[in-house]
Amino acid sequence: MTSLSMEDGPDDPLIARGKQELDEIHSSVIRLDTWVQAQHCTLHACECRADRLLRQLLDERGIPAQNGMSASAGRVTCVIAGEATPGSRVGYVMVDHRQSIDHQVRIHGGWRARTRSQDGELTLVYQSPEYPHTDLQTYRADTLACVEAVDIALTDLHNS
């Protein structure tokens, strides 16, 4: 505009609306970024997902664990603890859960731990009281009890 000696006039209505929309998007992104920075979601400081404590406690005992995905539900529904060993009838423990995946644990639901044989047979080794409607107040103690039962079941499997 300067090289043609023309004055810069006001933006047309469409450009003005576009700038306004971009400003709104930019403000939303800044608010989201501010919120994310305020979250201190680390495995040791926060239990954003109830299964994180379970996996952390299993890891502390040296038990390998991974999330198990349900094809029908399309989401993580269990934690698989241990690993299949050659010549063993049962190789791992499947710990079912129905937890909230919100930032804070709001619904516990409980744990149901079962060994799984190579032929698909499931044997119960632990079940939370009133599973799948276990009270949130028992979350930590219930998780510790589940880990203890899983550890014992895996030890028994490796010793048999």
N, C-alpha and C positions, 0 to 999 in steps of 0.2 A: 504494500500500500504506500509505503514511504517513497519507494523509487518511482512510483507513478504519480506522486504528489496528490494522492487521494487521502481523504480523511477516513479514519476507521469509524464507521457508524455502529449503531447498536446491532447485536446479533438478531438474526431472524428468529421467530418464535420456536421453530423446531430445534435450532442449535441451543437456545436458552433452556428448553425443556430437557434436552440431552445432558447439558451441564448440571442441571438440577438433579436428574436421575443419577448421574455419576457421583455427585456429592453425597446423595443418600446412600448409595452402595459403599462409597469410601468410608462414610461414618459408621455403617454397619460393620464393615471389616475391622475398623479400628476398635469398636466396642467388643467384637468377638476376640480379637487379638489380646485386648486388655484382660478379658475374662480368662482366656487360656493361660496367660502369664501368671494369673493369680492362683491357678490350680497347682497344687503340689502333689500330683499323682505319681507317687513312686511306690514301688512294691512294698517297701518297709514302712512308709508313712501313711499309706491310704489303702483301703480295701475297696476300691471302686467297683470291682466285681467280686462277688463272694468267693468265687473259686480261686482267686489270687492267694488268699491266705492258705487254702488247702494246698495249692501247688508249692507255695513257699515252705510250708512245714514238711511236705514230702521231700523237697529238695534238701532241706537241712538234715534229713535222715539219710540222704544219699539215694533216694528212690527216684528213678527217672519218671517224669510225668509229662503228659501232653494233653491238649484239649481234643475231645472227640466230637466230631460234627455229625448231626443227624441229617441224613439226606431228606427224610420226609418233613422234618420241621424246618430245615434250612438254616439251622443255627447250632451253636455249641450247646450240647446237652449233657456232657459228661467229661470227666477227667480220667485218662487211662494211666494207671500207675503200674510200674514194673515193665518187664519185657518178656516176650516169649523165649523160653530156653529150649534147645533141642533135647528131645527125649522126655520132656516134662509134659504131663497131661494138661496142666494149666499153667499159663505163663504170665497172666496179668490180672489186675483188679480194675474193674470198671466202676467208677464212682459217679452215679447219676445225680443231677442237681436241677433245681428249678429256681434259679436266682434272678434277681433284678440286675440289669446291666447298667443301671443309672449310675451317676457319679458316686452317690453314697449308697451303701447297702441298706435298702429299705425293706426288702422281703428276703427272708432266709430260705424257707421252704424245706431245708434239710438235705441230708445225704443218704444215699442208698448204695452201699458198696457190695459188689458181687464179683466173685472170681468167674472167669470164663474159660471153659475147657475148649480143646481144639475141635470138639464136635458141636460146639455152640451151647453146651449146657451151662446155665448160670447157677451159682451157689451163693446165697446171701452170707456176707461176713459182718455187715453192719447196716443198721437202719436207724435214722434219727427218730426220736419219739414223735409220733403223729405225722410222719412223712406222708405226703409232701406239703404239709401245713405246719411245719415246726416253727415255734415262736422265735422271733428275731432275738429276743433277750438271751437265748441259749447259743447263739451263733458261735462264739469263740470256744466255749466248752464243748459244744457238739462237734466242731471242726477238729479239735484236739483228740476227741474220742474216736472220730472216724479215722484219723491218721494213725492212731495207735492200732486200731483194728486192721487197717490195710497193711501196716508194717508186720504185724503178727501173721497175717494171712500169707504175705509174700515170703516171710521167713519159713513158714511151714511148707510152702510150695517148693522152696529151694532145698529144704532138708528131706523132702520125701522122694 
